[in-house]
């Protein structure tokens, strides 16, 4: 259309180029404005969080994690810009008060941290509370309060072998809430947080499951719907309704003939809730009725498969209109309506 307005790029230039050769890859970037500065914060793999003031040559703040805590995997900045949380490959979660540039809480999860997301999003009324969604290995995510270490909710995908097992007959570890242990923060800079023997033990431990939740997007809204959408190494995108587990569903990832998952909520104790996702495997063709077989087995042509074919790495939502973007290791970005 000749009347369509088109944007024109007149050119570009590099304002600043920063390289940290000995800190590994840059794995998280966030930008925010203050009354006096425009801050770009970024985290590197070897445990450093740097900041860059777009209007000044001085670094506003710099934070770091001890090497024995593992490689940094993700970083999240509070909506009120007063706190920063980072997770590591050995399950440690650090909370800093940006105003004093000091670590105020250090927690240890029983699984490596894959992704962290602010649970309140842009809700400024609750912005001062570091409430986070946290994606981990063993195909589970949780809602934690980083200031206390309490786990409020857990979202767990069961192995297909447990898809038809009654909740009362499930192994106790599948019904247990994640435990976050509080770690003492040394008062002397440079002192080891974890002993050498403990570091070696954590480095050599193996996960009970190869599946992990790598992408999170969601929010808690006191006046509206509260939800969490997850994407993981099992190629699945799931929608978790935090108010009613029965309204949870899958968005993408089922193979042909695979039954849809079911969701159930279990009261664990106090105010903690566990939401289980039972994902049945594909039944053998010999056990299926002819009417339930895929149309390609009966008519030849079937609908194109639109699911991701590899691990999902990131999820983003678009508010108006309501859309979902997903990025995967299969080299594709998909838009869901």
QUIMOHU-V969012 format. One record per residue. N is the residue number from 1. PHI is phi in radians with two decimals (999 if undefined). Layout:
n: (N:N)
phi: (PHI:PHI)
This chain:
n: (1:2:3:4:5:6:7:8:9:10:11:12:13:14:15:16:17:18:19:20:21:22:23:24:25:26:27:28:29:30:31:32:33:34:35:36:37:38:39:40:41:42:43:44:45:46:47:48:49:50:51:52:53:54:55:56:57:58:59:60:61:62:63:64:65:66:67:68:69:70:71:72:73:74:75:76:77:78:79:80:81:82:83:84:85:86:87:88:89:90:91:92:93:94:95:96:97:98:99:100:101:102:103:104:105:106:107:108:109:110:111:112:113:114:115:116:117:118:119:120:121:122:123:124:125:126:127:128:129:130:131:132:133:134:135:136:137:138:139:140:141:142:143:144:145:146:147:148:149:150:151:152:153:154:155:156:157:158:159:160:161:162:163:164:165:166:167:168:169:170:171:172:173:174:175:176:177:178:179:180:181:182:183:184:185:186:187:188:189:190:191:192:193:194:195:196:197:198:199:200:201:202:203:204:205:206:207:208:209:210:211:212:213:214:215:216:217:218:219:220:221:222:223:224:225:226:227:228:229:230:231:232:233:234:235:236:237:238:239:240:241:242:243:244:245:246:247:248:249:250:251:252:253:254:255:256:257:258:259:260:261:262:263:264:265:266:267:268:269:270:271:272:273:274:275:276:277:278:279:280:281:282:283:284:285:286:287:288:289:290:291:292:293:294:295:296:297:298:299:300:301:302:303:304:305:306:307:308:309:310:311:312:313:314:315:316:317:318:319:320:321:322:323:324:325:326:327:328:329:330:331:332:333:334:335:336:337)
phi: (999:-1.25:-1.55:-1.20:-1.39:-2.08:-1.38:-2.13:-1.75:-1.55:2.60:-2.63:-2.62:-1.46:-1.43:-2.75:-2.15:-2.07:-2.26:-2.06:-1.12:-1.79:-1.99:1.36:-1.29:-1.48:-1.97:-2.68:-2.36:-2.53:-2.20:-2.66:-1.88:-2.06:-1.00:-2.17:-2.68:-2.05:-1.83:-1.91:-1.90:-2.55:-2.00:-1.94:-1.06:-1.59:1.62:-1.94:-2.04:-1.87:-2.33:-2.39:-1.58:-1.07:-1.85:-2.56:-1.56:-1.52:-1.46:-1.05:-2.75:-2.51:-2.19:-2.70:-1.93:-1.14:-1.05:-1.22:-1.45:1.78:-1.26:-1.25:-2.01:-2.85:-2.48:-2.43:-1.92:-1.13:-1.07:-1.47:1.14:-1.75:-2.41:-2.33:-2.15:-2.37:-2.07:-2.27:-1.25:-1.85:1.53:-1.52:-2.24:-1.89:-2.09:-2.00:-1.64:-1.15:-1.08:-1.88:0.90:-2.41:-1.32:-1.94:-2.69:-2.34:-2.12:-2.19:-1.57:-1.50:-2.64:-0.98:-1.55:-1.80:-2.66:-2.24:-2.49:-1.19:-1.32:-1.63:1.01:-1.70:-1.32:-1.28:-1.14:-2.01:-1.13:-1.30:-1.63:-1.38:-1.69:-2.28:-1.55:-2.35:-1.64:-2.35:-1.31:1.12:0.97:-2.49:-2.29:-2.60:-1.89:-2.18:-1.76:-1.19:-1.34:-2.03:1.47:-1.37:-1.76:-1.56:-2.51:-2.30:-2.08:-2.17:-1.72:-1.41:-1.11:-0.95:-1.17:-1.83:-1.15:-2.02:-1.57:-1.07:-1.02:-1.24:-1.75:-1.24:-1.01:-1.05:-1.18:-1.41:-1.86:-1.56:-1.35:-1.05:-1.88:-1.95:-1.52:-1.39:-1.89:-1.15:-1.64:-1.06:-1.35:-1.68:-1.07:1.59:-1.36:-1.08:-1.48:-2.18:-1.13:-1.11:-1.09:-1.16:-1.14:-1.15:-1.11:-1.20:-1.22:-1.74:-1.23:-1.97:-1.38:-1.36:-2.56:-1.52:-1.40:-2.61:-1.72:-1.77:-2.39:-2.39:-2.69:3.02:-3.09:-1.85:-2.20:-1.05:-1.77:-2.65:-1.21:-1.98:-2.63:-2.49:-2.00:-2.17:-2.33:-2.48:-1.28:-1.52:1.27:-1.70:-1.98:-2.12:-1.95:-1.88:-1.50:-1.36:-1.68:-2.52:-1.06:-1.16:-1.56:-1.26:-2.81:-1.76:-1.73:-2.79:2.19:-1.22:-1.44:-1.07:1.29:-1.43:-1.12:-1.21:-1.33:-2.11:-2.17:-2.47:-1.87:-2.17:-1.36:-1.57:2.70:1.15:-1.77:-1.52:-2.28:-2.06:-1.93:-1.79:-1.94:-1.72:-1.95:-1.13:-1.45:-1.28:-1.23:-1.05:-1.03:-1.18:-1.70:-1.73:-1.23:-1.01:-1.21:-1.78:-1.23:-1.03:-1.06:-1.18:-1.38:-2.04:-2.06:1.79:-1.60:-2.24:-1.12:-1.12:-1.37:-1.85:-1.31:-1.24:-1.81:-2.61:-0.99:-1.53:-1.83:-2.77:-2.34:-2.45:-1.88:-2.02:-1.39:-2.41:-1.35:-1.29:-2.36:-2.25:-1.90:-2.29:-2.10:-2.32:-1.24:-1.45:1.29:-2.18:-2.10:-2.03:-1.98:-1.99:-1.96)
